[in-house]
Amino acid sequence: MMAQATLRLFVTGGTPLSAAAVARLRELEQQLPPDYLSAEIIDVLQNPDFAEADRVLATPTLIRLSPLPMIRLVGDLESVDRLMQLLDLLQTPPQVN
């Protein structure tokens, strides 16, 4: 089964804000059904070209690449429930019987 949502998280090294953003993304993955979410974490210190290509000017930045339209969240990713709402991941995925 193909992921129904694709996210890309940009962080800067091992800063506390970056670590918190990664933790929130991991919590989000745990609250969604298996294989529902495809997530990639990019450290802009190690991969500045990726940040430039996606026009990331600040970190953490979380981008929902699919489904379209693309959604971009910048800054503190403090609440998993709020992330689900802002990323429009609240719909119940279809059940396979």
Backbone as CSV, one residue per row, in Angstrom:
resi,resn,N_x,N_y,N_z,CA_x,CA_y,CA_z,C_x,C_y,C_z
1,MET,0.837,-1.173,0.000,0.000,0.000,0.000,0.887,1.242,0.000
2,MET,0.511,2.200,-0.809,1.275,3.439,-0.902,0.828,4.400,0.192
3,ALA,1.780,5.169,0.728,1.456,6.138,1.779,0.420,7.135,1.270
4,GLN,-0.495,7.530,2.163,-1.531,8.487,1.797,-1.094,9.915,2.045
5,ALA,-0.018,10.102,2.841,0.511,11.435,3.103,2.031,11.347,3.131
6,THR,2.675,12.363,2.564,4.128,12.423,2.535,4.576,13.725,3.183
7,LEU,5.443,13.608,4.188,5.938,14.774,4.914,7.449,14.856,4.806
8,ARG,7.963,16.091,4.856,9.402,16.325,4.890,9.667,17.338,6.001
9,LEU,10.509,16.945,6.955,10.857,17.806,8.076,12.293,18.282,7.915
10,PHE,12.478,19.603,7.948,13.806,20.203,7.896,14.181,20.667,9.297
11,VAL,15.371,20.245,9.752,15.876,20.618,11.073,17.304,21.140,10.921
12,THR,17.816,21.748,11.987,19.192,22.245,12.006,19.957,21.533,13.105
13,GLY,20.725,20.522,12.723,21.567,19.818,13.678,20.792,19.235,14.849
14,GLY,21.463,19.186,15.999,20.882,18.572,17.192,20.356,19.578,18.191
15,THR,19.849,20.707,17.724,19.329,21.719,18.645,18.108,21.188,19.392
16,PRO,17.788,21.745,20.551,16.594,21.310,21.283,15.309,21.464,20.457
17,LEU,15.189,22.527,19.709,13.996,22.734,18.878,13.907,21.677,17.778
18,SER,15.050,21.326,17.194,15.077,20.278,16.172,14.714,18.925,16.770
19,ALA,15.274,18.614,17.933,14.970,17.345,18.601,13.487,17.250,18.944
20,ALA,12.911,18.356,19.404,11.481,18.366,19.726,10.643,18.154,18.469
21,ALA,11.036,18.757,17.354,10.296,18.594,16.099,10.351,17.147,15.621
22,VAL,11.507,16.523,15.728,11.637,15.111,15.341,10.763,14.240,16.247
23,ALA,10.764,14.525,17.537,9.933,13.759,18.479,8.453,13.895,18.136
24,ARG,8.006,15.101,17.790,6.598,15.315,17.411,6.254,14.524,16.155
25,LEU,7.172,14.520,15.181,6.934,13.761,13.954,6.817,12.278,14.258
26,ARG,7.668,11.774,15.137,7.605,10.343,15.520,6.281,10.030,16.239
27,GLU,5.838,10.943,17.102,4.540,10.765,17.777,3.407,10.752,16.770
28,LEU,3.482,11.632,15.793,2.466,11.688,14.749,2.409,10.370,13.991
29,GLU,3.571,9.836,13.653,3.625,8.543,12.957,2.970,7.441,13.779
30,GLN,3.175,7.481,15.107,2.611,6.452,15.991,1.089,6.537,16.087
31,GLN,0.530,7.722,15.904,-0.921,7.895,16.044,-1.685,7.575,14.764
32,LEU,-0.980,7.393,13.663,-1.624,7.104,12.390,-1.448,5.624,12.064
33,PRO,-2.325,5.084,11.234,-2.193,3.666,10.865,-0.847,3.389,10.187
34,PRO,-0.360,2.160,10.308,0.906,1.808,9.646,0.816,2.100,8.149
35,ASP,1.903,2.586,7.586,2.026,2.878,6.156,1.137,4.028,5.672
36,TYR,0.471,4.735,6.578,-0.350,5.874,6.174,0.528,7.071,5.835
37,LEU,1.657,7.175,6.531,2.509,8.353,6.433,3.909,7.960,5.986
38,SER,4.437,8.703,5.031,5.839,8.584,4.641,6.509,9.880,5.072
39,ALA,7.546,9.785,5.904,8.185,10.984,6.444,9.692,10.923,6.235
40,GLU,10.256,12.069,5.910,11.684,12.208,5.684,12.190,13.362,6.551
41,ILE,13.334,13.169,7.191,13.939,14.214,8.022,15.241,14.642,7.360
42,ILE,15.376,15.948,7.140,16.563,16.486,6.481,17.226,17.509,7.397
43,ASP,18.497,17.301,7.678,19.291,18.252,8.449,19.897,19.239,7.453
44,VAL,19.520,20.505,7.563,19.983,21.504,6.598,21.483,21.765,6.697
45,LEU,22.104,21.422,7.826,23.559,21.565,7.942,24.280,20.530,7.082
46,GLN,23.685,19.354,6.950,24.289,18.284,6.158,23.838,18.324,4.700
47,ASN,22.635,18.860,4.451,22.061,18.870,3.101,21.463,20.235,2.762
48,PRO,22.295,21.271,2.679,21.759,22.603,2.406,21.080,22.721,1.043
49,ASP,21.484,21.896,0.082,20.864,21.956,-1.240,19.387,21.571,-1.197
50,PHE,19.045,20.606,-0.336,17.636,20.211,-0.195,16.815,21.370,0.355
51,ALA,17.376,22.060,1.341,16.667,23.206,1.924,16.481,24.300,0.883
52,GLU,17.499,24.546,0.099,17.393,25.570,-0.942,16.357,25.172,-1.991
53,ALA,16.358,23.917,-2.388,15.409,23.454,-3.403,13.962,23.593,-2.933
54,ASP,13.732,23.365,-1.634,12.370,23.474,-1.082,12.094,24.855,-0.497
55,ARG,13.038,25.769,-0.698,12.898,27.159,-0.233,12.632,27.255,1.265
56,VAL,13.414,26.506,2.016,13.312,26.519,3.473,14.239,27.601,4.013
57,LEU,13.657,28.570,4.715,14.423,29.692,5.242,14.619,29.621,6.752
58,ALA,13.820,28.804,7.429,13.902,28.673,8.882,13.629,27.222,9.255
59,THR,14.161,26.817,10.401,13.888,25.468,10.885,13.378,25.541,12.312
60,PRO,12.601,24.569,12.738,12.120,23.465,11.925,11.020,23.916,10.949
61,THR,11.017,23.280,9.791,9.959,23.456,8.801,9.442,22.073,8.444
62,LEU,8.134,21.906,8.515,7.483,20.647,8.154,6.623,20.914,6.933
63,ILE,6.845,20.131,5.879,6.115,20.311,4.633,5.315,19.053,4.335
64,ARG,4.006,19.245,4.081,3.198,18.124,3.573,3.295,18.200,2.059
65,LEU,3.978,17.229,1.478,4.175,17.183,0.026,2.971,16.586,-0.684
66,SER,2.348,15.628,-0.062,1.142,15.026,-0.627,0.257,14.583,0.520
67,PRO,-1.032,14.586,0.312,-1.711,14.991,-0.921,-1.629,16.501,-1.115
68,LEU,-1.769,16.908,-2.364,-1.782,18.327,-2.682,-3.067,18.951,-2.162
69,PRO,-3.097,20.205,-1.816,-2.036,21.187,-1.963,-0.967,21.014,-0.885
70,MET,0.235,21.470,-1.209,1.339,21.407,-0.273,1.049,22.346,0.902
71,ILE,1.383,21.887,2.098,1.207,22.690,3.311,2.565,22.820,3.974
72,ARG,2.893,24.029,4.434,4.189,24.312,5.044,3.969,24.891,6.443
73,LEU,4.565,24.248,7.456,4.506,24.720,8.842,5.920,25.065,9.290
74,VAL,6.084,26.253,9.860,7.405,26.706,10.277,7.371,27.017,11.764
75,GLY,8.410,26.560,12.490,8.519,26.899,13.900,8.209,25.748,14.822
76,ASP,7.739,26.085,15.994,7.501,25.122,17.059,6.392,24.148,16.694
77,LEU,6.710,22.879,16.705,5.728,21.828,16.404,5.357,21.164,17.722
78,GLU,4.622,21.910,18.559,4.441,21.510,19.952,3.373,20.451,20.200
79,SER,2.381,20.350,19.338,1.251,19.472,19.633,0.941,18.560,18.461
80,VAL,0.913,17.260,18.718,0.590,16.297,17.671,-0.839,16.506,17.177
81,ASP,-1.774,16.760,18.094,-3.157,16.987,17.677,-3.258,18.200,16.763
82,ARG,-2.534,19.257,17.108,-2.541,20.471,16.284,-1.895,20.197,14.930
83,LEU,-0.828,19.406,14.904,-0.194,19.043,13.634,-1.162,18.288,12.740
84,MET,-1.882,17.342,13.320,-2.852,16.571,12.531,-3.897,17.500,11.919
85,GLN,-4.325,18.480,12.702,-5.324,19.429,12.213,-4.736,20.320,11.117
86,LEU,-3.582,20.909,11.363,-2.978,21.828,10.398,-2.558,21.131,9.106
87,LEU,-2.142,19.877,9.215,-1.737,19.119,8.040,-2.904,18.417,7.369
88,ASP,-4.091,18.606,7.922,-5.309,18.006,7.380,-5.198,16.482,7.335
89,LEU,-4.731,15.915,8.450,-4.606,14.458,8.576,-5.676,13.894,9.501
90,LEU,-6.727,14.663,9.743,-7.754,14.235,10.683,-8.753,13.252,10.099
91,GLN,-8.832,13.203,8.764,-9.788,12.288,8.181,-9.382,10.859,8.513
92,THR,-10.360,10.036,8.723,-10.085,8.638,8.992,-9.700,7.947,7.693
93,PRO,-8.551,7.320,7.659,-8.157,6.617,6.431,-9.151,5.497,6.125
94,PRO,-9.350,5.197,4.860,-10.284,4.126,4.513,-9.846,2.794,5.109
95,GLN,-10.798,2.049,5.595,-10.530,0.733,6.174,-10.508,-0.315,5.067
96,VAL,-9.551,-1.217,5.140,-9.467,-2.308,4.183,-10.011,-3.549,4.855
97,ASN,-11.022,-4.154,4.252,-11.633,-5.364,4.838,-11.170,-6.597,4.126
